[in-house]
Structures are given as C-alpha cells and as structure tokens.
Amino acid sequence: MTATLDANTVLQNLRLSDGEDASNVDLYTTGAIIATQAYLNRPLYNTQSDIDADIAAGVITTDDNPCIVDELVQGAILLLIGSMYLRHEADSQVALSRIPYGYEWLLSTYRAGQGI
C-alpha cells in the first residue's frame, strides 16, 4: 500500500476550508506522492506494518529500500502539492521552475542511488 496523506492536512496546508474549491487536490496529492517516490527511488509507506504487509505479499522486497513518510518527507510532499495547486498553469517564468525551492534539499538524505 503506497503512502497517503490526510486530506485535512493537505487542505490546511493549502489554506482551504471545506467550502472552498478543492478540485484537483486529490489529483495533486497523488501526483506529488508518485513524484516523490520517483525522486527518492524508493517506495513510500505510512507505517512499518504497511511495509511488512507488502513484503509478505511480494509487492516489494527489502532491496527496494522502502521509506516511511515522516514529518520531513510529508513537509516536502506538501510543499510540492502547494506549488502544483498555486501554479497549475505555466503562465510565467516563475511558474516554469522545475520544483519548489527546498524540495530537493528536504529529501536529499532520503534519496537512494544518488551516485556521486
């Protein structure tokens, strides 16, 4: 089971209330989690028991180096979601930036297979 983020946490991060337009927030959340897994070269999980279940089911192995989403990884994912939500159209040079400042820095120690 891939990691998920609590919808209320995401809405609070975006400073949205239940009554405001939150369209595409689930899509951005899923996209940010998938992008973070790809960036880290590691599958993301919420708990060790989720990892253990997927190892037992043969979905992953310990060689896949699964990562539990802690506060730092969650912060980076929320940063990416916020960037996607605010800049969903590339209408300026600022919006064309690859990823938000700090995302790579936050995740650098978690990244597998970086090379030198």
C-alpha positions in Angstrom: 0.0 0.0 0.0 1.5 3.3 -1.1 1.7 6.2 1.3 -1.2 8.6 1.6 -1.7 12.0 3.2 -4.6 13.0 5.3 -7.0 15.2 3.2 -7.5 17.7 6.1 -3.7 18.1 6.4 -3.4 18.9 2.7 -6.4 21.3 2.8 -4.9 23.1 5.8 -1.6 23.4 4.1 -3.3 25.0 1.1 -5.3 27.2 3.5 -8.6 25.9 2.0 -11.7 25.2 4.0 -14.3 22.5 3.1 -16.5 25.1 1.4 -13.8 26.3 -1.0 -12.9 24.9 -4.3 -10.7 22.0 -3.6 -10.9 20.4 -7.1 -7.9 18.6 -8.2 -6.4 18.5 -4.7 -6.6 14.7 -4.6 -5.0 14.5 -8.0 -2.2 16.9 -6.9 -1.7 14.8 -3.7 -1.4 11.5 -5.6 0.9 13.1 -8.2 3.1 14.6 -5.5 3.4 11.2 -3.8 4.2 9.4 -7.0 6.8 12.1 -8.0 8.4 11.9 -4.6 8.7 8.1 -4.8 10.3 8.6 -8.3 12.7 11.3 -7.0 13.7 9.2 -4.0 13.9 5.9 -6.0 12.1 4.4 -3.0 8.5 3.3 -2.4 6.8 5.4 0.3 4.7 4.0 3.1 2.8 5.4 6.1 3.8 2.7 8.6 6.2 -0.2 9.1 3.3 -2.6 9.2 2.3 -1.4 5.7 5.9 -2.2 4.6 5.8 -5.6 6.2 2.5 -6.4 4.6 3.8 -5.6 1.1 7.0 -7.5 1.7 4.9 -10.6 2.8 2.7 -10.2 -0.2 5.7 -10.0 -2.5 4.8 -6.5 -3.7 8.3 -5.2 -2.7 11.4 -6.6 -1.2 13.8 -5.1 1.4 16.1 -4.3 -1.5 13.6 -1.7 -2.7 14.6 0.2 0.4 11.0 1.3 1.4 10.7 4.7 3.2 8.2 5.7 5.9 6.7 9.1 5.4 7.9 11.1 8.4 7.4 14.8 9.1 10.2 15.8 6.8 9.1 13.8 3.8 5.5 14.9 4.4 6.6 18.5 4.5 8.4 18.1 1.1 5.3 16.5 -0.4 3.1 19.3 1.0 5.5 21.8 -0.5 5.1 20.2 -3.9 1.3 20.0 -3.6 1.2 23.7 -2.7 3.3 24.5 -5.7 1.2 22.5 -8.1 -2.0 24.0 -6.7 -0.8 27.6 -7.0 0.9 27.2 -10.3 -1.2 24.7 -12.2 -0.6 26.7 -15.4 2.8 27.8 -16.7 1.9 31.4 -17.3 5.2 33.0 -16.2 8.9 32.2 -15.8 8.4 31.7 -12.1 5.7 29.1 -12.8 8.1 27.2 -15.1 10.5 26.4 -12.3 11.1 22.6 -12.1 10.1 22.1 -8.4 9.7 24.4 -5.4 12.8 25.6 -3.6 13.7 23.3 -0.7 12.0 20.2 -2.0 15.3 18.6 -3.1 17.1 19.8 0.0 14.5 18.3 2.3 14.6 14.9 0.6 18.3 14.7 -0.2 19.2 12.5 2.8 16.4 10.1 1.9 17.3 9.6 -1.8 18.6 6.2 -2.8 21.0 5.6 -5.6 22.2 9.2 -6.0 25.7 8.4 -7.2 28.5 10.9 -6.7 
